[in-house]
Amino acid sequence: MRKEGVWLTEALAADPAVVMPGLLGEIAAQDPAEAGQSLGPRLREGKRRMALYVALADLAGVWDLATVTDALTGFADLSVDLALKGALAGPLGRGKVPGHGPEALAEAAGMCVVAMGKMGAHELNYSSDIDLIVLFDDSGRRRYRAAIENCGLVEKQYFGRSYCVPYPDHTSLLSHEPR
């Protein structure tokens, strides 16, 4: 609470209905292509603020369970989106993803993250982990190899151990193993 004292004082004085959208808006305003190394610290700061505010609103009875889980899941969703785009920004900018240039960042170069479990059901709680799969179109061998390389980049920068499995229907799966 000391670390976020100034922010918390302002947040507690504000309308609870605008605090979380404001926090998410501040984080979402960061351009992943320009964020570079500051993206991780900004996401950690946002998580700290979000967790503090949500816990206080929960303990004070200001928010019901659905509002709490919605806030936690909304932050996780935004974080995953920014992390994926942050990981792709460099390779897209350097022309390392065949068939895609920097303009493909907004659509994550055709990659799609699907949340499973509690995140997919919009029911994250304070101790939930997240289960994700990343799908992408692998039509064309060059694009397939580039997508596999991008999976490795995502793995190194933002996730634990991951692996890619090609499927016969021309999609691929990136599975996250937190251990």
NUKOL-222261 format. One record per residue (C-alpha): residue number from 0; residue in one letter; chain; x, y, z. Coordinates in steps of 0.25 Angstrom, whole numbers, plus 5000, padded with zeros to 4 digits. Layout:
N
SITE   k r c    X    Y    Z
SITE NUM a A    X    Y    Z
...
END
This chain:
179
SITE   k r c    X    Y    Z
SITE   0 m A 5000 5000 5000
SITE   1 r A 5012 5009 5003
SITE   2 k A 5017 5007 4989
SITE   3 e A 5004 5011 4983
SITE   4 g A 5000 5022 4993
SITE   5 v A 4998 5034 4984
SITE   6 w A 4991 5026 4973
SITE   7 l A 4982 5019 4984
SITE   8 t A 4978 5032 4991
SITE   9 e A 4973 5037 4977
SITE  10 a A 4966 5024 4974
SITE  11 l A 4959 5023 4987
SITE  12 a A 4954 5037 4985
SITE  13 a A 4948 5034 4971
SITE  14 d A 4936 5027 4967
SITE  15 p A 4938 5012 4968
SITE  16 a A 4931 5011 4954
SITE  17 v A 4942 5019 4947
SITE  18 v A 4955 5014 4954
SITE  19 m A 4957 5000 4948
SITE  20 p A 4953 5005 4934
SITE  21 g A 4963 5017 4936
SITE  22 l A 4974 5008 4940
SITE  23 l A 4972 4998 4929
SITE  24 g A 4971 5010 4919
SITE  25 e A 4984 5015 4924
SITE  26 i A 4991 5002 4922
SITE  27 a A 4984 5000 4908
SITE  28 a A 4989 5013 4903
SITE  29 q A 5003 5008 4903
SITE  30 d A 5007 5005 4889
SITE  31 p A 5013 4991 4889
SITE  32 a A 5022 4995 4877
SITE  33 e A 5028 5006 4885
SITE  34 a A 5028 5000 4899
SITE  35 g A 5040 4992 4898
SITE  36 q A 5046 4988 4912
SITE  37 s A 5036 4997 4919
SITE  38 l A 5024 4988 4916
SITE  39 g A 5027 4978 4927
SITE  40 p A 5029 4988 4938
SITE  41 r A 5016 4995 4934
SITE  42 l A 5008 4982 4934
SITE  43 r A 5014 4979 4948
SITE  44 e A 5010 4993 4953
SITE  45 g A 4996 4991 4947
SITE  46 k A 4995 4977 4953
SITE  47 r A 4999 4983 4967
SITE  48 r A 4989 4994 4966
SITE  49 m A 4978 4986 4961
SITE  50 a A 4980 4975 4971
SITE  51 l A 4980 4985 4982
SITE  52 y A 4968 4993 4978
SITE  53 v A 4960 4980 4975
SITE  54 a A 4963 4974 4988
SITE  55 l A 4959 4987 4996
SITE  56 a A 4946 4988 4988
SITE  57 d A 4943 4973 4991
SITE  58 l A 4947 4973 5005
SITE  59 a A 4938 4986 5007
SITE  60 g A 4926 4980 5001
SITE  61 v A 4926 4991 4990
SITE  62 w A 4927 4980 4979
SITE  63 d A 4920 4967 4978
SITE  64 l A 4927 4954 4973
SITE  65 a A 4923 4956 4958
SITE  66 t A 4929 4970 4958
SITE  67 v A 4942 4965 4965
SITE  68 t A 4944 4953 4955
SITE  69 d A 4941 4962 4944
SITE  70 a A 4952 4972 4948
SITE  71 l A 4962 4961 4950
SITE  72 t A 4959 4955 4937
SITE  73 g A 4958 4968 4929
SITE  74 f A 4972 4972 4934
SITE  75 a A 4978 4958 4930
SITE  76 d A 4971 4959 4916
SITE  77 l A 4978 4972 4914
SITE  78 s A 4991 4967 4919
SITE  79 v A 4991 4955 4910
SITE  80 d A 4988 4964 4898
SITE  81 l A 4999 4974 4901
SITE  82 a A 5009 4963 4904
SITE  83 l A 5007 4956 4891
SITE  84 k A 5007 4969 4883
SITE  85 g A 5019 4974 4890
SITE  86 a A 5026 4961 4887
SITE  87 l A 5022 4962 4872
SITE  88 a A 5026 4977 4871
SITE  89 g A 5041 4974 4869
SITE  90 p A 5040 4963 4859
SITE  91 l A 5029 4970 4851
SITE  92 g A 5037 4983 4850
SITE  93 r A 5050 4976 4846
SITE  94 g A 5042 4968 4835
SITE  95 k A 5044 4955 4841
SITE  96 v A 5030 4950 4840
SITE  97 p A 5028 4947 4825
SITE  98 g A 5015 4952 4819
SITE  99 h A 5014 4962 4830
SITE 100 g A 5019 4976 4833
SITE 101 p A 5018 4986 4845
SITE 102 e A 5004 4989 4841
SITE 103 a A 5000 4975 4845
SITE 104 l A 5003 4977 4860
SITE 105 a A 4988 4982 4862
SITE 106 e A 4984 4968 4858
SITE 107 a A 4996 4961 4865
SITE 108 a A 5000 4956 4851
SITE 109 g A 4988 4946 4850
SITE 110 m A 4991 4940 4864
SITE 111 c A 4979 4938 4873
SITE 112 v A 4980 4935 4888
SITE 113 v A 4969 4926 4894
SITE 114 a A 4967 4926 4909
SITE 115 m A 4963 4913 4915
SITE 116 g A 4958 4910 4929
SITE 117 k A 4954 4921 4938
SITE 118 m A 4959 4932 4930
SITE 119 g A 4951 4927 4918
SITE 120 a A 4939 4926 4927
SITE 121 h A 4942 4940 4932
SITE 122 e A 4943 4935 4946
SITE 123 l A 4958 4938 4950
SITE 124 n A 4960 4939 4965
SITE 125 y A 4972 4944 4973
SITE 126 s A 4980 4932 4972
SITE 127 s A 4976 4927 4958
SITE 128 d A 4986 4923 4948
SITE 129 i A 4983 4925 4933
SITE 130 d A 4982 4914 4923
SITE 131 l A 4984 4919 4909
SITE 132 i A 4986 4914 4895
SITE 133 v A 4991 4922 4883
SITE 134 l A 4986 4919 4869
SITE 135 f A 4991 4924 4856
SITE 136 d A 4990 4921 4841
SITE 137 d A 5001 4912 4836
SITE 138 s A 4997 4912 4821
SITE 139 g A 5010 4913 4814
SITE 140 r A 5023 4907 4819
SITE 141 r A 5030 4920 4821
SITE 142 r A 5019 4926 4829
SITE 143 y A 5018 4913 4838
SITE 144 r A 5033 4914 4841
SITE 145 a A 5032 4929 4845
SITE 146 a A 5020 4926 4854
SITE 147 i A 5028 4915 4861
SITE 148 e A 5040 4925 4863
SITE 149 n A 5030 4935 4868
SITE 150 c A 5025 4925 4878
SITE 151 g A 5039 4923 4883
SITE 152 l A 5040 4938 4885
SITE 153 v A 5027 4939 4892
SITE 154 e A 5032 4928 4901
SITE 155 k A 5045 4935 4904
SITE 156 q A 5039 4948 4907
SITE 157 y A 5026 4946 4914
SITE 158 f A 5022 4932 4917
SITE 159 g A 5028 4919 4924
SITE 160 r A 5032 4907 4916
SITE 161 s A 5023 4906 4904
SITE 162 y A 5023 4897 4892
SITE 163 c A 5017 4897 4878
SITE 164 v A 5009 4886 4872
SITE 165 p A 5005 4886 4857
SITE 166 y A 4991 4881 4854
SITE 167 p A 4987 4875 4841
SITE 168 d A 4976 4885 4839
SITE 169 h A 4987 4896 4837
SITE 170 t A 4986 4902 4850
SITE 171 s A 4996 4901 4862
SITE 172 l A 4995 4901 4877
SITE 173 l A 5004 4908 4887
SITE 174 s A 5002 4902 4900
SITE 175 h A 5007 4908 4913
SITE 176 e A 5014 4900 4924
SITE 177 p A 5016 4909 4936
SITE 178 r A 5025 4899 4943
END
